[in-house]
């Protein structure tokens, strides 16, 4: 019964959080962002005391149920292990000693790296962040491709129940890393169950330490146990030593597989050591395994990173040479406050990347430095930041992006507009344009007289919010005539009352 309850809860929670990442059409309610906020590391970085206290209390009472049911990466490993056993029904797990030095070594290195500003390692190893990147960069494109296929099929019957969406790579480095993580953890789970949780994962090591003192534990009734080893062969955490009748509670994830497998009722999940009860007749005892293979884990982190810039600047050979866009500072999403705070709190789960309706949030490569790899930045090649949109701050589980009201968002300056005269088609081709001015929500870009009846853009960076509307619609190629430069610290702008009234009357949209 306990195992069935755990499996049902695990499927429900992991299914919902996966669908929440996949849901590009916003069919699910936004209130489901609590699924991300109950994850351990995001709650720790956000200093969400209520969630942290709840998770610690849950572990103290029931053991590592977080790892078995709440963490989506744990459920992914269970799914892989389940398929592995279906393909090889003779597969058996064996007890292995805890790799204590390796476990605490990885946790210690991760904490030290984080304290020195290299939060990339923390985001790389955090199970929730890693799972979020896998869903965002691998599962979501496949889900959207399935949607487009359905749209094509339904269009044959003149139905608009589905609509086609664009699919593109959000970040090459993040996609490759997500694939490597999926394969690496999947192989460990295929071979040895919960090796990642009990050797590599910093959250698993931390909760494993707490679970040593948990009240409810799976306990062995020594009088009923005949040391057959059946429980050990079913333990995907490899934490049951049936010969010595011992369980390593720092590695036990409370999956209850062992309880269901025992035919003599020698295992019970109780707060106290249970009393012996008459054991049922045993038709055929399984002799203890004489030969046990030693498992080992090479904890090799991906350290080879190709140097170079993501986008190569092209120089136009033609009538007039254009000036290259020089964006030295990346543009952080609204609510990031500043780069230091973003690096300290972001675990690169990419929920903001997945949920952004304009698709302007993408993972960084080296723009924030080594410590800020995979953290979110704004890029306006496929859209612009909607003036009234506040979704990214609302869904962020770690507090890296501060939730903003619409009024606060409208006055938050993430970047400043920059105009390149040599690239503008008004200057180069002597033709009318004005697209940038038409799409500026704060009138930071306006058109002023230039030559004859022509007008040319004039910018006021002080009232620019950095939404990128002007950059997105600018028709010049290969280099934009107007673009947004990032700010290391976001500012609050002041808009004159008259201009604010004009903005409210005109609205903003396409």
ZANU-554774 format. One record per residue (C-alpha): y negated, z negated, x negated; residue number from 0. Coordinates in steps of 0.25 Angstrom, whole numbers. Layout:
<pamis>
v:w:u:seq
Y:Z:X:NUM
...
</pamis>
This chain:
<pamis>
v:w:u:seq
0:0:0:0
-10:-4:-11:1
-7:10:-18:2
-10:17:-5:3
-23:10:-3:4
-27:13:-17:5
-24:28:-16:6
-31:29:-3:7
-43:23:-8:8
-43:31:-21:9
-42:44:-14:10
-53:40:-4:11
-63:36:-15:12
-60:47:-25:13
-60:57:-14:14
-73:53:-9:15
-80:53:-22:16
-74:66:-26:17
-79:73:-13:18
-93:66:-15:19
-94:73:-29:20
-89:86:-23:21
-97:86:-10:22
-108:97:-13:23
-111:99:1:24
-114:85:4:25
-104:83:15:26
-101:69:11:27
-111:58:13:28
-120:54:1:29
-117:39:4:30
-103:42:-3:31
-111:40:-17:32
-106:26:-16:33
-92:31:-21:34
-99:34:-34:35
-107:21:-35:36
-94:12:-34:37
-89:18:-47:38
-89:8:-58:39
-97:14:-69:40
-108:20:-60:41
-110:6:-54:42
-111:0:-67:43
-122:9:-72:44
-129:8:-59:45
-128:-7:-60:46
-122:-7:-46:47
-119:-22:-46:48
-112:-21:-32:49
-103:-10:-36:50
-100:-16:-49:51
-97:-29:-44:52
-88:-23:-33:53
-80:-15:-43:54
-78:-27:-52:55
-74:-36:-41:56
-64:-25:-36:57
-58:-25:-50:58
-57:-40:-51:59
-50:-41:-38:60
-42:-29:-37:61
-41:-23:-51:62
-45:-9:-55:63
-45:-3:-41:64
-58:4:-45:65
-50:12:-55:66
-39:15:-45:67
-47:19:-33:68
-62:20:-35:69
-63:27:-48:70
-61:42:-45:71
-56:45:-59:72
-45:35:-57:73
-41:42:-44:74
-41:56:-52:75
-31:50:-62:76
-22:45:-51:77
-22:58:-45:78
-18:65:-58:79
-8:55:-61:80
-2:57:-47:81
-1:72:-49:82
6:69:-62:83
16:60:-56:84
19:71:-45:85
22:81:-55:86
30:72:-64:87
37:62:-55:88
45:56:-67:89
31:52:-73:90
30:37:-77:91
19:29:-82:92
22:19:-93:93
15:6:-98:94
6:7:-109:95
-3:-3:-117:96
-18:-3:-114:97
-26:4:-123:98
-36:-7:-124:99
-44:-3:-137:100
-46:11:-132:101
-50:6:-118:102
-60:-4:-123:103
-65:6:-134:104
-68:17:-124:105
-76:7:-115:106
-83:1:-127:107
-87:15:-133:108
-92:19:-119:109
-100:7:-117:110
-107:8:-131:111
-109:23:-129:112
-116:20:-116:113
-125:9:-122:114
-130:18:-132:115
-133:29:-122:116
-121:38:-123:117
-117:37:-108:118
-110:50:-109:119
-97:43:-113:120
-98:33:-101:121
-100:45:-92:122
-88:52:-98:123
-78:40:-97:124
-83:35:-83:125
-72:38:-73:126
-82:41:-61:127
-91:49:-70:128
-80:57:-75:129
-74:60:-61:130
-88:64:-56:131
-89:74:-67:132
-75:80:-64:133
-78:81:-49:134
-92:87:-51:135
-89:97:-62:136
-74:101:-59:137
-70:97:-44:138
-84:100:-38:139
-85:115:-42:140
-70:117:-37:141
-74:110:-24:142
-86:119:-23:143
-78:132:-26:144
-68:128:-15:145
-80:126:-6:146
-85:140:-9:147
-71:146:-7:148
-71:139:7:149
-85:145:9:150
-80:159:7:151
-68:157:16:152
-77:151:27:153
-87:163:26:154
-76:173:29:155
-76:166:43:156
-91:165:44:157
-91:150:42:158
-102:142:34:159
-94:129:33:160
-94:131:18:161
-105:136:9:162
-104:141:-5:163
-110:133:-17:164
-113:137:-31:165
-103:132:-42:166
-107:130:-56:167
-105:122:-68:168
-114:110:-68:169
-112:107:-83:170
-102:113:-93:171
-100:100:-102:172
-98:91:-89:173
-88:101:-83:174
-80:102:-96:175
-81:87:-97:176
-76:85:-83:177
-65:94:-85:178
-61:87:-98:179
-61:73:-91:180
-53:78:-79:181
-42:83:-88:182
-43:71:-98:183
-41:61:-87:184
-32:69:-79:185
-22:71:-91:186
-23:56:-94:187
-20:53:-79:188
-9:64:-79:189
-2:57:-90:190
-4:42:-89:191
-12:39:-76:192
-24:30:-78:193
-25:31:-94:194
-40:35:-92:195
-43:23:-84:196
-36:13:-93:197
-40:19:-106:198
-53:28:-106:199
-61:24:-93:200
-72:13:-96:201
-72:9:-82:202
-57:7:-82:203
-57:-2:-94:204
-69:-10:-88:205
-62:-12:-75:206
-48:-14:-82:207
-54:-26:-89:208
-59:-32:-76:209
-46:-29:-69:210
-38:-39:-78:211
-44:-50:-70:212
-42:-44:-56:213
-37:-52:-45:214
-27:-42:-39:215
-17:-36:-48:216
-4:-29:-49:217
5:-40:-53:218
20:-40:-57:219
29:-49:-50:220
38:-52:-63:221
50:-58:-55:222
51:-45:-47:223
49:-35:-58:224
61:-30:-66:225
52:-22:-76:226
57:-8:-71:227
44:-2:-75:228
42:6:-62:229
28:0:-61:230
24:4:-75:231
29:19:-73:232
19:20:-60:233
7:13:-67:234
-3:24:-70:235
-11:14:-78:236
1:11:-87:237
-3:-4:-86:238
11:-10:-82:239
20:-16:-92:240
33:-18:-84:241
41:-23:-95:242
31:-35:-98:243
27:-35:-83:244
12:-34:-86:245
1:-26:-80:246
-12:-22:-88:247
-22:-25:-77:248
-33:-19:-85:249
-27:-5:-83:250
-21:-7:-69:251
-28:1:-59:252
-22:-5:-47:253
-15:8:-42:254
-3:0:-37:255
7:11:-41:256
15:0:-48:257
16:-8:-35:258
21:3:-27:259
32:7:-38:260
38:-7:-39:261
51:-8:-31:262
52:-23:-34:263
38:-28:-29:264
35:-33:-43:265
21:-28:-42:266
10:-34:-33:267
-5:-33:-32:268
-9:-47:-30:269
-20:-57:-34:270
-10:-67:-40:271
4:-65:-47:272
14:-63:-35:273
26:-70:-33:274
40:-63:-35:275
47:-58:-22:276
61:-53:-21:277
62:-39:-27:278
68:-28:-19:279
82:-23:-24:280
80:-13:-35:281
90:-1:-34:282
88:4:-48:283
80:-2:-58:284
72:6:-67:285
74:2:-82:286
62:-1:-90:287
57:11:-98:288
61:10:-112:289
53:21:-118:290
38:21:-114:291
28:32:-120:292
15:27:-126:293
3:33:-119:294
-9:36:-127:295
-23:40:-124:296
-33:47:-134:297
-46:44:-128:298
-54:56:-133:299
-68:58:-127:300
-74:72:-127:301
-84:71:-138:302
-85:86:-142:303
-98:91:-136:304
-103:104:-139:305
-118:104:-143:306
-128:114:-138:307
-136:116:-126:308
-131:119:-112:309
-140:131:-109:310
-144:141:-120:311
-158:146:-118:312
-159:161:-118:313
-171:169:-123:314
-175:180:-114:315
-177:194:-121:316
-186:202:-114:317
-201:204:-110:318
-205:190:-112:319
-198:179:-119:320
-196:166:-110:321
-198:152:-115:322
-185:144:-114:323
-184:132:-105:324
-186:119:-114:325
-180:107:-106:326
-178:97:-117:327
-176:85:-107:328
-166:86:-96:329
-169:83:-81:330
-162:71:-76:331
-159:70:-61:332
-169:62:-52:333
-167:47:-54:334
-162:47:-68:335
-175:40:-72:336
-173:43:-87:337
-163:48:-96:338
-159:35:-102:339
-156:29:-89:340
-148:41:-85:341
-139:40:-97:342
-137:26:-95:343
-132:27:-81:344
-126:40:-78:345
-111:42:-80:346
-112:57:-77:347
-103:57:-64:348
-111:69:-60:349
-112:64:-45:350
-126:68:-46:351
-122:82:-51:352
-112:84:-40:353
-121:79:-29:354
-134:86:-33:355
-137:96:-21:356
-146:105:-30:357
-136:105:-42:358
-147:102:-52:359
-140:90:-58:360
-131:94:-70:361
-124:86:-81:362
-131:86:-94:363
-125:90:-107:364
-134:85:-119:365
-147:85:-112:366
-147:70:-111:367
-140:69:-125:368
-126:65:-128:369
-127:52:-119:370
-131:59:-107:371
-121:70:-106:372
-117:74:-92:373
-128:66:-86:374
-136:73:-75:375
-148:82:-77:376
-155:92:-68:377
-154:107:-71:378
-161:117:-62:379
-152:130:-63:380
-146:129:-49:381
-156:121:-42:382
-167:110:-42:383
-168:96:-39:384
-171:94:-24:385
-184:87:-22:386
-179:77:-12:387
-164:76:-17:388
-160:62:-22:389
-145:64:-22:390
-142:62:-37:391
-149:48:-37:392
-141:44:-24:393
-127:48:-29:394
-129:43:-44:395
-119:31:-45:396
-124:25:-58:397
-139:24:-56:398
-142:35:-66:399
-150:42:-55:400
-158:32:-47:401
-158:35:-32:402
-172:41:-28:403
-178:42:-14:404
-184:56:-11:405
-198:51:-13:406
-194:46:-27:407
-186:58:-30:408
-199:67:-27:409
-207:59:-37:410
-196:58:-48:411
-199:67:-60:412
-187:72:-67:413
-193:83:-75:414
-206:91:-76:415
-209:105:-74:416
-212:115:-86:417
-218:129:-84:418
-215:140:-94:419
-226:151:-93:420
-218:161:-101:421
-206:161:-92:422
-213:162:-79:423
-212:175:-72:424
-226:174:-67:425
-231:175:-82:426
-220:184:-87:427
-219:194:-75:428
-232:191:-68:429
-226:190:-55:430
-227:179:-44:431
-217:168:-43:432
-220:153:-40:433
-206:149:-37:434
-207:136:-45:435
-220:132:-37:436
-213:134:-24:437
-201:125:-27:438
-209:113:-34:439
-208:101:-24:440
-220:94:-31:441
-229:105:-34:442
-227:103:-49:443
-227:118:-50:444
-238:126:-43:445
-243:140:-45:446
-257:143:-51:447
-265:156:-53:448
-260:164:-65:449
-264:179:-65:450
-269:187:-54:451
-262:183:-42:452
-251:176:-49:453
-248:161:-50:454
-240:154:-60:455
-234:140:-60:456
-242:128:-64:457
-234:115:-66:458
-238:100:-65:459
-226:92:-72:460
-232:79:-67:461
-227:81:-53:462
-214:88:-56:463
-202:81:-51:464
-193:90:-60:465
-184:96:-48:466
-183:109:-55:467
-186:117:-42:468
-196:126:-50:469
-186:128:-62:470
-175:132:-52:471
-183:143:-45:472
-190:148:-57:473
-185:163:-58:474
-187:165:-73:475
-175:168:-82:476
-169:164:-91:477
-179:153:-93:478
-187:146:-82:479
-202:146:-81:480
-202:133:-75:481
-193:121:-78:482
-191:106:-78:483
-192:97:-90:484
-184:84:-89:485
-190:70:-91:486
-183:59:-98:487
-189:49:-88:488
-191:53:-74:489
-205:50:-68:490
-211:48:-55:491
-222:58:-51:492
-234:57:-43:493
-237:68:-33:494
-251:69:-27:495
-252:66:-12:496
-256:80:-8:497
-245:86:-16:498
-235:76:-10:499
-239:80:4:500
-237:95:0:501
-223:93:-5:502
-219:85:7:503
-225:96:16:504
-219:108:8:505
-205:101:6:506
-196:106:-5:507
-184:115:-4:508
-178:129:-5:509
</pamis>
